[in-house]
Amino acid sequence: MSPRIVLLVALAALLICEGAAASKVAIDGDGNKPLRQRQFARLVSNRFEAIETAFGPLSDVFGSRVQLVFKRDSEYRPGETVYAAVYEHERNALVFSSRVLYQAFPSADSSVVQYWPFYENEVLRADFPIIEVIDAALWDAFLKEAAAANGQSWPPADCKSPEVEKKLPCTMTVRAALDYIHQLRPPMFNENRLDRILPENFTDFCSADMRATSREYQDVERYGGILLLKPLIIEFGIPRTLAYAARTPFSIQENNMRTSVLRYQERARAALTW
């Protein structure tokens, strides 16, 4: 019998059967909880199923029980964002503001368990913004668990560094990850302009009074990140590639971003090839 990994989302237990062509998700609701909480748990379960259907099993990362926690406004500390949903690795919890229980939920039809149709339908996105909140929390949980498996954090600490040399390689990876999970078709750009996208003299690039709001910085951050992950995603798929990226921060070597990208991809292939 294939090993099973259980992902408990508060009122729901997501039973993920490894070794199958696609993970099967079963719901084990708690009938003693308020109806609205049961409905929200089912919605979270449906969105987890939607992600796995679109991208493949995530069960290799989720090896522990994850609880769904509702947090009242009075429980937030000063400075915390009240409405944000986050994953807390330390206690294996998806934490949502209790305000989500008052948001509009979609009906339980096929649109709930289809990932890309939701993001390509502007009406659904406008009517049910809670779906994107849930998806973001699930992806955050996946990436945090993957990073923690190698003693890393997600997003990596360097993403907040005041030094461009540290911050840019970090934000490249994070932004590319977000692009691939939110856009079915990545943006088109001239991949031949590697001199602008992957500067070979990174010190000169950073010393030119570089600002995060500049066009040059934005091009490297977005398109450089896409080029960093694209060949790996083609070979290994999005879940495995993003899990590797979360475990293995990208950094600049020998002052050459293009060389650094190629070496990162080589190491990733060696780690991911079975």
C-alpha positions, 0 to 999 in steps of 0.5 A, a space after each residue: 500500500 502506498 504511504 499516506 500523508 495527512 493534511 488536516 485543514 482545521 475541520 477537514 482532513 485532506 487524505 493525500 494518497 501518494 503513488 497515484 496518478 493524482 492525489 485524492 482528497 477526502 473530507 472528514 468534517 466536524 459536525 459540531 462546528 458552526 456551519 460557516 466554519 465547516 463551509 470555509 473548511 470545505 472551500 479550503 479543501 476544494 482549493 487544495 484539490 484545484 491546485 493539485 489538479 492543475 500542478 500535480 501532487 504537493 504531498 511530498 512537502 506536507 508531512 505534518 498536520 496543518 490546522 486552520 485557525 480563525 483569529 479575532 481582531 482583538 488577537 492581532 498585535 499592533 502593526 499586524 495586518 488584520 486581513 492577511 492570511 499566513 502560514 505559521 510553520 512553528 505550529 503548522 497552522 493556516 491562520 485566517 482572520 475571522 472576517 473571512 467567515 463573512 466574505 462571499 463564498 462561491 457555490 460548490 460547483 466545478 468552478 471551485 475546484 478548477 484552478 486556472 478557470 478562476 484566474 482567467 475569469 475576471 467576474 469570478 475574481 471580482 465576486 470572490 476575492 476570498 479564493 485568492 486569499 485561500 490560494 495564497 495561504 496554501 502556496 505560502 504553506 507549501 513554500 514555507 514547509 519546503 524551505 524549512 526542510 532545508 533550514 531556510 525561510 520563505 521568503 528568504 531573509 535577503 529579500 528584505 536586505 537594503 543591499 541590491 546584491 543580496 535583495 535582487 537575486 532573492 526577489 527574482 526567485 520570489 517574483 518568478 514563483 508568483 508569476 508561475 502560480 498566477 499566470 497560465 501564460 508567462 509574459 512574452 519578452 525578448 529572451 535574447 537580450 540577456 545583457 539586460 536581463 542577466 547582467 554579466 558584470 553584476 557589480 557595475 549593474 548594482 553600482 549605477 545608483 540602482 533603485 528597485 523602482 527603476 526599469 532596469 531593476 524591474 526587468 532583471 527582477 521579473 524576466 531574470 527570475 522567469 529565465 532562472 526557473 523556466 527550464 526547470 519548470 519545463 523539466 520537473 514541473 512547478 511543485 518540484 521546481 518551486 520546492 527546490 527554489 524554496 530550499 535553495 536560495 539563488 545567489 550571485 557567483 563570480 559577479 556574473 548573473 548569467 553564469 550564476 543562473 546556469 550553475 543554479 540550474 545545473 545543481 537543480 537538475 542534479 538534485 531533482 533528476 531521479 
